[in-house]
């Protein structure tokens, strides 16, 4: 009982640490992205005011055009972050169109080739199930894009009669799954989510040999 309690406590602490790392990542993204761009726009608005007061209309118009570009970039970045948190297409279009859109956006943003292959027929699941399934390739891809330094990622989704199989492979730097690190902490939240769905997770990776993550999720 003491051993089980210690293991549960350690597992809980790992989950909390993984959640805090994710919050830290999101905080850094907002700080370095939209917050920085908005601060820059504020400075430029002051330059517009100064140029207008000095009667330099041409310079004021130039700064306004530059502000529009920065605001447009800020809006795109905010929408990307919102999409990472909860894609609106998930409720409207379903799981597979959302995964395709997410991968397309990730490819353009990170400049990495990501191939998606859906085996068997695409279908709709219950809303909660679609959210749970979507988070798995999303979190795996985020981990690969953040830590693996990969140039090519393959995502295979197989829809069977009573389960969904996911396979995400990258050609990145790889890691030792037995050693604690950023990669292993990124897997902690996934393990918890997969356990709640009565699924199975398999991680195959070696330094300089890429990573393959296999997930099996049953459904009724």
Residue, then its C-alpha position, 0 to 999 in steps of 0.5 A: x500500500x505504501x509503495x502504491x501510494x508513493x507511486x501515485x504521488x510520484x505520478x501526480x507530481x510528474x503530471x503537475x510538472x508536465x502541466x506547469x511546463x505546458x503553461x510555461x511554454x504557452x506563457x513564453x509563446x504569448x510573451x514572445x509573440x502577440x505581447x511583443x508585437x502589441x508592445x511594438x505597435x504601441x511604440x509605433x503609434x507614438x511615432x505616428x502621433x509625433x510625426x503628425x504633430x510635426x506635420x510629417x504626414x508622409x512619415x505618419x502614413x508610413x508608420x500606420x501601414x507598418x502598424x497594420x502589418x504588425x497587427x495582422x501578424x499579431x492576429x495570426x499568432x493569437x489565432x494559432x495559439x487559440x487553435x492549439x488550445x481548442x480548434x473550433x473546427x473540431x466541433x463543426x467538422x470533426x476529428x479528421x478535418x481538424x487534424x489535417x488543418x492542424x498539420x497544415x498550419x504546423x508545417x507552414x509555421x515550423x517549416x517542417x514536412x509532415x505527412x498524414x496518412x489516414x487508413x480506412x474510412x474517416x468517421x465522426x465520434x462522440x465530441x469528448x472522444x474526438x477531443x481526447x483523440x485529437x490531443x494525442x497527435x497534437x501533443x506528440x507533434x508539439x513534442x517532436x517540433x519542440x525537441x526533436x529537431x526533425x525535418x520530416x514527420x509521419x502521422x498514420x491514423x488507422x480506424x478499425x472496428x473497435x479501436x483507433x491506432x496512431x503512429x507518429x514517427x520523426x527523423x529527429x535527434x531521438x532520445x533515451x526513453x529511460x532517462x528523464x528530460x524534456x521529451x519524457x516530461x512531455x509524454x507524462x500528460x499523454x500517458x495519463x490521458x491514454x490511461x483514462x481511455x484504457x489505451x496503450x502507449x509505446x515509445x521507441x527512440x534512440x539518440x540520433x535515430x529518431x522517435x516512433x510513438x505508437x498509440x492504441x485507443x479502444x472505443x465502443 
